[in-house]
Amino acid sequence: MDSIGDLFVNNEGNIEYNQSLFIYDIIDKLNVKFGLVASLTAEKKAFNSLILNTIFIICATIFLIVNFYVLIGIFFRNIRNCMNIMNKVVQGDFSLRVPVKGKNEISVIAENFNLMIQKINELINDIVKKEIAKKEAQINALQYQINPHFFYNTLDILAGKMVLTGNYDIADTIADFGKMLRYNLNNQCKQTTLKAEIEYVKNYMRIQKIKYGEKIKLIVNLPEYLSNMQILKYIMQPIVENSITHGFRGENNALTVTINVMLEGKDGIRIEVTDDGLGINEQDLKNMNISFEKSSYTASTIGGIGLRNINERLKLFYGDDHFIRMESVEGQYTKIILIIPFPKE
């Protein structure tokens, strides 16, 4: 306490006492004396708190840096794994998949990459299957073409024999059959001209007249400017055959089949095959048109395999650019309408 008293005696100074700082001074000009007491404990606490905060910040920074390097290591390890698998996929191993862990950008990339590999694998398998089917079809086609001249020569011999014996009708029938056989065995081209397709139908009708005589009749309206237009092969004869099979009323009745060919808009051909035969009922007609739309083989058996086969081939060749539909009134007529696009240049 003496020290504190000295402050008042000397009129100025400072001293630490009992964890406090005592400051005493005098302002001469104002003749004012003042004293200040400050707690040293609060200052030490603030200093200690500053040190602790500094240590905490340093530790947190070190912790964040360590975690950052750990995460970076995991990130680049996942990237390397993805790259290794991608390199193996590039070399042709499509069975590999990138492991998907967690929910982050790398896992999203891995999932999308795995999905892409799966789709590529499916496409490759599909292409392989199609190539195998194509090769099998080519082999079958070659087998069908084994020495076709043998068949032609045999038919020519038979036709000549019929002429010598006076069986001219049979000779003509054999000749027509030979023409149809040549048309069928010429598989190098999937397309033909409208004129050639109509001629094929005429040959077929002449053969059918051996059975039906003059009870069946064919009328063709083909504009000359469309006669050389290219179309898919074998799309008319099955329709005419269907007309005879399902439309012929019986021995005491006749059947007329009419083929009309015309332009459809600016870029299509419309083919109508109409018969004045039995027709079909509304339910069978509805089922048949549904089968055309869905390219399905599950519809009514009216129309047989021929019409559905035509629809399938048209769809494969022209895609969705073709149109096929049946119109019919039971007891009056049946009409098949085909619309196909002009051949692309």
C-alpha positions as a Markdown table, in Angstrom:
| # | Residue | x | y | z |
|---|---|---|---|---|
| 1 | Met | 0.0 | 0.0 | 0.0 |
| 2 | Asp | 3.0 | 2.3 | 0.6 |
| 3 | Ser | 3.7 | 2.1 | -3.0 |
| 4 | Ile | 0.2 | 3.3 | -3.9 |
| 5 | Gly | 0.7 | 6.1 | -1.4 |
| 6 | Asp | 3.8 | 7.1 | -3.2 |
| 7 | Leu | 1.7 | 7.7 | -6.3 |
| 8 | Phe | -0.2 | 10.4 | -4.6 |
| 9 | Val | 2.9 | 11.9 | -3.1 |
| 10 | Asn | 4.6 | 12.1 | -6.4 |
| 11 | Asn | 1.4 | 13.1 | -8.2 |
| 12 | Glu | 2.1 | 10.7 | -11.0 |
| 13 | Gly | 3.2 | 7.1 | -11.8 |
| 14 | Asn | 1.8 | 3.5 | -12.1 |
| 15 | Ile | 2.1 | 0.4 | -10.1 |
| 16 | Glu | 0.9 | -3.3 | -10.2 |
| 17 | Tyr | -0.8 | -4.4 | -7.1 |
| 18 | Asn | -3.1 | -7.4 | -6.4 |
| 19 | Gln | -3.4 | -8.4 | -10.1 |
| 20 | Ser | -4.4 | -4.8 | -10.9 |
| 21 | Leu | -2.6 | -1.8 | -12.5 |
| 22 | Phe | -2.9 | 1.5 | -10.7 |
| 23 | Ile | -2.2 | 4.7 | -12.8 |
| 24 | Tyr | -2.2 | 8.2 | -11.3 |
| 25 | Asp | -1.5 | 11.5 | -13.0 |
| 26 | Ile | -2.2 | 15.3 | -12.9 |
| 27 | Ile | -3.0 | 17.7 | -15.6 |
| 28 | Asp | -1.3 | 21.0 | -14.5 |
| 29 | Lys | -3.1 | 23.3 | -16.9 |
| 30 | Leu | -6.5 | 22.1 | -15.8 |
| 31 | Asn | -5.4 | 21.4 | -12.2 |
| 32 | Val | -7.1 | 18.0 | -12.5 |
| 33 | Lys | -6.0 | 14.8 | -10.9 |
| 34 | Phe | -7.1 | 11.4 | -12.2 |
| 35 | Gly | -6.5 | 7.8 | -11.4 |
| 36 | Leu | -7.2 | 4.6 | -13.3 |
| 37 | Val | -7.4 | 1.0 | -12.1 |
| 38 | Ala | -7.2 | -1.8 | -14.7 |
| 39 | Ser | -7.6 | -5.5 | -14.0 |
| 40 | Leu | -4.6 | -7.5 | -15.2 |
| 41 | Thr | -6.6 | -10.7 | -15.0 |
| 42 | Ala | -8.9 | -9.7 | -18.0 |
| 43 | Glu | -5.9 | -8.8 | -20.1 |
| 44 | Lys | -4.3 | -12.1 | -19.5 |
| 45 | Lys | -7.5 | -13.9 | -20.2 |
| 46 | Ala | -7.8 | -12.1 | -23.5 |
| 47 | Phe | -4.2 | -12.8 | -24.4 |
| 48 | Asn | -4.6 | -16.5 | -23.5 |
| 49 | Ser | -7.8 | -16.6 | -25.6 |
| 50 | Leu | -5.9 | -15.1 | -28.5 |
| 51 | Ile | -3.3 | -17.8 | -28.2 |
| 52 | Leu | -5.8 | -20.6 | -28.0 |
| 53 | Asn | -7.7 | -19.2 | -31.0 |
| 54 | Thr | -4.4 | -19.0 | -33.0 |
| 55 | Ile | -3.5 | -22.6 | -32.1 |
| 56 | Phe | -7.0 | -23.7 | -33.1 |
| 57 | Ile | -6.8 | -22.0 | -36.4 |
| 58 | Ile | -3.4 | -23.5 | -37.1 |
| 59 | Cys | -4.6 | -27.0 | -36.2 |
| 60 | Ala | -7.8 | -26.6 | -38.3 |
| 61 | Thr | -5.7 | -25.4 | -41.2 |
| 62 | Ile | -3.4 | -28.4 | -40.9 |
| 63 | Phe | -6.5 | -30.7 | -40.6 |
| 64 | Leu | -8.0 | -29.1 | -43.8 |
| 65 | Ile | -4.8 | -29.4 | -45.7 |
| 66 | Val | -4.4 | -33.1 | -44.8 |
| 67 | Asn | -8.0 | -33.8 | -45.7 |
| 68 | Phe | -7.6 | -31.9 | -48.9 |
| 69 | Tyr | -4.6 | -34.0 | -49.9 |
| 70 | Val | -6.4 | -37.2 | -48.9 |
| 71 | Leu | -9.5 | -36.2 | -51.0 |
| 72 | Ile | -7.3 | -35.2 | -53.9 |
| 73 | Gly | -5.5 | -38.6 | -53.7 |
| 74 | Ile | -8.9 | -40.5 | -53.7 |
| 75 | Phe | -10.1 | -38.3 | -56.6 |
| 76 | Phe | -7.1 | -39.0 | -58.8 |
| 77 | Arg | -7.0 | -42.7 | -57.8 |
| 78 | Asn | -10.6 | -43.0 | -59.1 |
| 79 | Ile | -9.7 | -41.1 | -62.2 |
| 80 | Arg | -6.8 | -43.5 | -62.8 |
| 81 | Asn | -9.1 | -46.5 | -62.3 |
| 82 | Cys | -11.6 | -45.0 | -64.8 |
| 83 | Met | -8.8 | -44.4 | -67.3 |
| 84 | Asn | -7.4 | -47.9 | -66.9 |
| 85 | Ile | -10.8 | -49.4 | -67.6 |
| 86 | Met | -11.4 | -47.1 | -70.5 |
| 87 | Asn | -8.1 | -48.1 | -72.0 |
| 88 | Lys | -9.1 | -51.8 | -71.7 |
| 89 | Val | -12.5 | -51.0 | -73.3 |
| 90 | Val | -10.7 | -49.3 | -76.2 |
| 91 | Gln | -8.7 | -52.5 | -76.7 |
| 92 | Gly | -12.0 | -54.4 | -77.1 |
| 93 | Asp | -12.9 | -55.7 | -73.6 |
| 94 | Phe | -16.6 | -54.5 | -73.2 |
| 95 | Ser | -17.2 | -56.8 | -70.2 |
| 96 | Leu | -15.5 | -54.3 | -67.7 |
| 97 | Arg | -17.4 | -51.8 | -65.6 |
| 98 | Val | -16.2 | -48.9 | -63.6 |
| 99 | Pro | -16.9 | -49.3 | -59.8 |
| 100 | Val | -19.5 | -46.8 | -58.6 |
| 101 | Lys | -18.8 | -45.5 | -55.1 |
| 102 | Gly | -20.6 | -42.6 | -53.3 |
| 103 | Lys | -22.6 | -39.8 | -54.8 |
| 104 | Asn | -20.2 | -37.4 | -56.5 |
| 105 | Glu | -19.1 | -36.2 | -60.0 |
| 106 | Ile | -16.9 | -39.3 | -60.5 |
| 107 | Ser | -19.7 | -41.7 | -59.6 |
| 108 | Val | -21.9 | -39.9 | -62.1 |
| 109 | Ile | -19.3 | -40.2 | -64.8 |
| 110 | Ala | -18.8 | -43.9 | -63.9 |
| 111 | Glu | -22.5 | -44.6 | -64.1 |
| 112 | Asn | -22.8 | -42.9 | -67.5 |
| 113 | Phe | -19.7 | -44.6 | -68.8 |
| 114 | Asn | -21.1 | -48.0 | -67.7 |
| 115 | Leu | -24.4 | -47.3 | -69.4 |
| 116 | Met | -22.6 | -46.3 | -72.6 |
| 117 | Ile | -20.5 | -49.5 | -72.5 |
| 118 | Gln | -23.7 | -51.5 | -72.0 |
| 119 | Lys | -25.4 | -49.9 | -75.0 |
| 120 | Ile | -22.3 | -50.3 | -77.2 |
| 121 | Asn | -22.1 | -53.9 | -76.2 |
| 122 | Glu | -25.8 | -54.4 | -77.1 |
| 123 | Leu | -25.3 | -52.7 | -80.5 |
| 124 | Ile | -22.2 | -54.8 | -81.3 |
| 125 | Asn | -24.2 | -58.0 | -80.4 |
| 126 | Asp | -27.0 | -56.8 | -82.6 |
| 127 | Ile | -24.7 | -56.1 | -85.5 |
| 128 | Val | -23.0 | -59.5 | -85.1 |
| 129 | Lys | -26.4 | -61.2 | -85.1 |
| 130 | Lys | -27.5 | -59.3 | -88.2 |
| 131 | Glu | -24.2 | -60.1 | -90.0 |
| 132 | Ile | -24.6 | -63.8 | -89.1 |
| 133 | Ala | -28.2 | -63.7 | -90.4 |
| 134 | Lys | -27.1 | -61.9 | -93.5 |
| 135 | Lys | -24.4 | -64.5 | -94.3 |
| 136 | Glu | -26.9 | -67.3 | -93.7 |
| 137 | Ala | -29.3 | -65.6 | -96.1 |
| 138 | Gln | -26.5 | -65.2 | -98.7 |
| 139 | Ile | -25.6 | -68.9 | -98.4 |
| 140 | Asn | -29.3 | -69.8 | -98.8 |
| 141 | Ala | -29.5 | -67.5 | -101.8 |
| 142 | Leu | -26.5 | -69.1 | -103.4 |
| 143 | Gln | -27.9 | -72.6 | -102.7 |
| 144 | Tyr | -31.1 | -71.6 | -104.5 |
| 145 | Gln | -29.1 | -70.4 | -107.5 |
| 146 | Ile | -27.2 | -73.7 | -108.0 |
| 147 | Asn | -27.3 | -74.3 | -111.7 |
| 148 | Pro | -30.7 | -72.6 | -112.3 |
| 149 | His | -30.2 | -73.1 | -116.1 |
| 150 | Phe | -30.9 | -76.8 | -115.5 |
| 151 | Phe | -34.5 | -75.9 | -114.5 |
| 152 | Tyr | -34.8 | -73.5 | -117.4 |
| 153 | Asn | -33.6 | -76.0 | -119.9 |
| 154 | Thr | -35.9 | -78.7 | -118.5 |
| 155 | Leu | -38.9 | -76.4 | -118.8 |
| 156 | Asp | -37.9 | -75.5 | -122.4 |
| 157 | Ile | -37.6 | -79.2 | -123.3 |
| 158 | Leu | -41.1 | -79.8 | -121.8 |
| 159 | Ala | -42.6 | -76.8 | -123.5 |
| 160 | Gly | -41.1 | -77.9 | -126.9 |
| 161 | Lys | -42.4 | -81.4 | -126.3 |
| 162 | Met | -45.9 | -80.0 | -125.7 |
| 163 | Val | -45.8 | -78.0 | -128.9 |
| 164 | Leu | -44.8 | -81.1 | -130.9 |
| 165 | Thr | -47.7 | -83.0 | -129.5 |
| 166 | Gly | -50.1 | -80.1 | -130.1 |
| 167 | Asn | -50.6 | -79.2 | -126.4 |
| 168 | Tyr | -50.2 | -75.5 | -127.0 |
| 169 | Asp | -52.0 | -74.4 | -123.9 |
| 170 | Ile | -49.7 | -76.5 | -121.7 |
| 171 | Ala | -46.7 | -75.3 | -123.6 |
| 172 | Asp | -47.7 | -71.7 | -122.9 |
| 173 | Thr | -48.3 | -72.5 | -119.3 |
| 174 | Ile | -44.8 | -74.0 | -118.9 |
| 175 | Ala | -43.3 | -71.0 | -120.7 |
| 176 | Asp | -45.1 | -68.7 | -118.2 |
| 177 | Phe | -43.9 | -70.7 | -115.3 |
| 178 | Gly | -40.4 | -70.5 | -116.7 |
| 179 | Lys | -40.6 | -66.7 | -116.8 |
| 180 | Met | -41.8 | -66.6 | -113.2 |
| 181 | Leu | -39.0 | -68.9 | -112.2 |
| 182 | Arg | -36.4 | -66.7 | -113.8 |
| 183 | Tyr | -38.0 | -63.6 | -112.1 |
| 184 | Asn | -37.8 | -65.4 | -108.7 |
| 185 | Leu | -34.3 | -66.7 | -109.0 |
| 186 | Asn | -32.9 | -63.3 | -110.0 |
| 187 | Asn | -32.1 | -62.2 | -106.4 |
| 188 | Gln | -29.4 | -59.8 | -107.3 |
| 189 | Cys | -31.9 | -56.9 | -107.3 |
| 190 | Lys | -34.5 | -56.3 | -104.6 |
| 191 | Gln | -36.3 | -53.8 | -106.9 |
| 192 | Thr | -37.9 | -54.1 | -110.3 |
| 193 | Thr | -39.9 | -51.9 | -112.6 |
| 194 | Leu | -43.7 | -51.6 | -112.4 |
| 195 | Lys | -43.9 | -53.0 | -115.9 |
| 196 | Ala | -41.9 | -56.1 | -114.9 |
| 197 | Glu | -43.9 | -56.7 | -111.8 |
| 198 | Ile | -47.1 | -56.4 | -113.7 |
| 199 | Glu | -45.8 | -58.9 | -116.3 |
| 200 | Tyr | -45.0 | -61.3 | -113.4 |
| 201 | Val | -48.7 | -61.0 | -112.3 |
| 202 | Lys | -49.9 | -61.6 | -115.8 |
| 203 | Asn | -47.8 | -64.8 | -116.1 |
| 204 | Tyr | -49.3 | -65.9 | -112.8 |
| 205 | Met | -52.9 | -65.3 | -114.0 |
| 206 | Arg | -52.3 | -67.2 | -117.2 |
| 207 | Ile | -51.2 | -70.2 | -115.1 |
| 208 | Gln | -54.3 | -69.9 | -112.8 |
| 209 | Lys | -56.5 | -70.0 | -115.9 |
| 210 | Ile | -55.6 | -73.7 | -116.3 |
| 211 | Lys | -57.8 | -74.2 | -113.2 |
| 212 | Tyr | -60.3 | -71.4 | -113.5 |
| 213 | Gly | -60.5 | -70.9 | -117.2 |
| 214 | Glu | -62.2 | -67.6 | -118.2 |
| 215 | Lys | -63.9 | -67.3 | -114.8 |
| 216 | Ile | -61.0 | -65.1 | -113.6 |
| 217 | Lys | -60.0 | -61.9 | -115.4 |
| 218 | Leu | -57.2 | -59.4 | -114.9 |
| 219 | Ile | -57.5 | -55.7 | -115.8 |
| 220 | Val | -54.4 | -53.5 | -115.5 |
| 221 | Asn | -54.3 | -49.7 | -115.7 |
| 222 | Leu | -50.6 | -48.7 | -115.7 |
| 223 | Pro | -49.7 | -45.2 | -117.2 |
| 224 | Glu | -46.7 | -45.4 | -119.6 |
| 225 | Tyr | -44.8 | -42.7 | -117.7 |
| 226 | Leu | -44.8 | -44.9 | -114.6 |
| 227 | Ser | -44.0 | -48.2 | -116.2 |
| 228 | Asn | -40.2 | -47.9 | -115.6 |
| 229 | Met | -40.6 | -46.7 | -112.0 |
| 230 | Gln | -38.7 | -48.9 | -109.5 |
| 231 | Ile | -40.6 | -50.7 | -106.8 |
| 232 | Leu | -39.9 | -53.5 | -104.4 |
| 233 | Lys | -40.3 | -57.0 | -105.9 |
| 234 | Tyr | -43.1 | -59.4 | -105.2 |
| 235 | Ile | -45.7 | -57.0 | -103.8 |
| 236 | Met | -48.5 | -57.4 | -106.4 |
| 237 | Gln | -48.7 | -61.2 | -107.1 |
| 238 | Pro | -49.4 | -62.2 | -103.5 |
| 239 | Ile | -52.3 | -59.6 | -103.4 |
| 240 | Val | -53.8 | -61.1 | -106.6 |
| 241 | Glu | -53.3 | -64.6 | -105.3 |
| 242 | Asn | -55.1 | -63.5 | -102.1 |
| 243 | Ser | -58.0 | -62.1 | -104.2 |
| 244 | Ile | -58.4 | -65.5 | -106.0 |
| 245 | Thr | -58.0 | -67.6 | -102.9 |
| 246 | His | -60.4 | -65.6 | -100.7 |
| 247 | Gly | -62.6 | -63.8 | -103.2 |
| 248 | Phe | -63.6 | -66.4 | -105.8 |
| 249 | Arg | -67.3 | -67.1 | -105.2 |
| 250 | Gly | -67.5 | -70.6 | -106.8 |
| 251 | Glu | -67.7 | -72.5 | -110.1 |
| 252 | Asn | -70.8 | -70.6 | -111.3 |
| 253 | Asn | -69.3 | -67.1 | -110.7 |
| 254 | Ala | -66.6 | -65.0 | -112.2 |
| 255 | Leu | -63.9 | -62.9 | -110.5 |
| 256 | Thr | -62.3 | -59.8 | -111.9 |
| 257 | Val | -59.1 | -58.4 | -110.4 |
| 258 | Thr | -58.2 | -54.8 | -111.3 |
| 259 | Ile | -54.8 | -53.2 | -110.8 |
| 260 | Asn | -54.7 | -49.4 | -110.9 |
| 261 | Val | -51.4 | -47.6 | -110.7 |
| 262 | Met | -51.3 | -43.8 | -110.2 |
| 263 | Leu | -49.3 | -40.9 | -108.7 |
| 264 | Glu | -49.8 | -40.2 | -105.0 |
| 265 | Gly | -49.0 | -36.5 | -104.4 |
| 266 | Lys | -45.6 | -35.3 | -105.7 |
| 267 | Asp | -43.4 | -38.1 | -104.4 |
| 268 | Gly | -45.3 | -41.3 | -104.2 |
| 269 | Ile | -47.0 | -44.1 | -106.1 |
| 270 | Arg | -50.4 | -45.5 | -105.3 |
| 271 | Ile | -51.3 | -49.1 | -106.3 |
| 272 | Glu | -54.8 | -50.4 | -105.9 |
| 273 | Val | -55.7 | -54.0 | -106.3 |
| 274 | Thr | -59.5 | -54.6 | -106.3 |
| 275 | Asp | -61.5 | -57.7 | -106.7 |
| 276 | Asp | -65.3 | -58.1 | -107.0 |
| 277 | Gly | -65.3 | -61.2 | -104.9 |
| 278 | Leu | -66.7 | -62.3 | -101.6 |
| 279 | Gly | -65.2 | -59.5 | -99.4 |
| 280 | Ile | -64.7 | -59.9 | -95.7 |
| 281 | Asn | -66.7 | -59.0 | -92.6 |
| 282 | Glu | -66.0 | -55.8 | -90.5 |
| 283 | Gln | -64.2 | -57.5 | -87.7 |
| 284 | Asp | -61.8 | -59.4 | -89.9 |
| 285 | Leu | -61.2 | -56.1 | -91.9 |
| 286 | Lys | -60.5 | -54.2 | -88.7 |
| 287 | Asn | -58.1 | -56.9 | -87.4 |
| 288 | Met | -56.2 | -57.0 | -90.7 |
| 289 | Asn | -55.7 | -53.2 | -90.8 |
| 290 | Ile | -54.6 | -53.3 | -87.1 |
| 291 | Ser | -52.0 | -55.9 | -88.1 |
| 292 | Phe | -50.8 | -53.6 | -90.9 |
| 293 | Glu | -50.3 | -50.7 | -88.5 |
| 294 | Lys | -48.5 | -52.8 | -85.9 |
| 295 | Ser | -46.6 | -55.0 | -88.4 |
| 296 | Ser | -48.1 | -57.9 | -86.4 |
| 297 | Tyr | -48.6 | -61.5 | -87.3 |
| 298 | Thr | -51.3 | -62.0 | -84.7 |
| 299 | Ala | -54.3 | -60.8 | -86.7 |
| 300 | Ser | -57.0 | -62.7 | -88.5 |
| 301 | Thr | -55.9 | -65.4 | -90.9 |
| 302 | Ile | -58.0 | -63.7 | -93.6 |
| 303 | Gly | -55.5 | -62.5 | -96.1 |
| 304 | Gly | -53.1 | -65.3 | -95.2 |
| 305 | Ile | -49.3 | -65.0 | -94.9 |
| 306 | Gly | -49.0 | -63.1 | -98.2 |
| 307 | Leu | -50.4 | -59.7 | -97.2 |
| 308 | Arg | -48.6 | -59.6 | -93.9 |
| 309 | Asn | -45.4 | -60.7 | -95.6 |
| 310 | Ile | -45.7 | -57.8 | -98.0 |
| 311 | Asn | -46.3 | -55.4 | -95.2 |
| 312 | Glu | -43.2 | -56.6 | -93.3 |
| 313 | Arg | -41.0 | -56.3 | -96.4 |
| 314 | Leu | -42.4 | -52.8 | -97.3 |
| 315 | Lys | -41.6 | -51.7 | -93.7 |
| 316 | Leu | -38.1 | -53.1 | -93.8 |
| 317 | Phe | -37.4 | -51.5 | -97.3 |
| 318 | Tyr | -39.2 | -48.2 | -97.1 |
| 319 | Gly | -39.4 | -47.7 | -93.3 |
| 320 | Asp | -42.4 | -45.7 | -92.2 |
| 321 | Asp | -42.7 | -44.0 | -95.6 |
| 322 | His | -45.0 | -46.7 | -96.9 |
| 323 | Phe | -48.8 | -47.2 | -96.4 |
| 324 | Ile | -50.9 | -50.3 | -96.8 |
| 325 | Arg | -54.6 | -50.6 | -96.0 |
| 326 | Met | -57.5 | -52.9 | -96.9 |
| 327 | Glu | -61.1 | -51.8 | -97.8 |
| 328 | Ser | -63.9 | -54.3 | -98.1 |
| 329 | Val | -67.6 | -54.7 | -98.1 |
| 330 | Glu | -68.8 | -58.3 | -97.5 |
| 331 | Gly | -70.4 | -59.8 | -100.5 |
| 332 | Gln | -69.2 | -56.9 | -102.8 |
| 333 | Tyr | -65.5 | -56.3 | -103.1 |
| 334 | Thr | -62.1 | -56.1 | -101.5 |
| 335 | Lys | -59.4 | -53.5 | -102.2 |
| 336 | Ile | -55.8 | -53.4 | -101.1 |
| 337 | Ile | -54.2 | -49.9 | -101.2 |
| 338 | Leu | -50.4 | -49.6 | -101.3 |
| 339 | Ile | -48.6 | -46.2 | -101.2 |
| 340 | Ile | -44.9 | -46.3 | -101.6 |
| 341 | Pro | -42.4 | -43.4 | -102.0 |
| 342 | Phe | -40.4 | -42.7 | -105.2 |
| 343 | Pro | -37.0 | -44.4 | -105.2 |
| 344 | Lys | -34.3 | -42.1 | -103.8 |
| 345 | Glu | -31.6 | -41.0 | -106.1 |
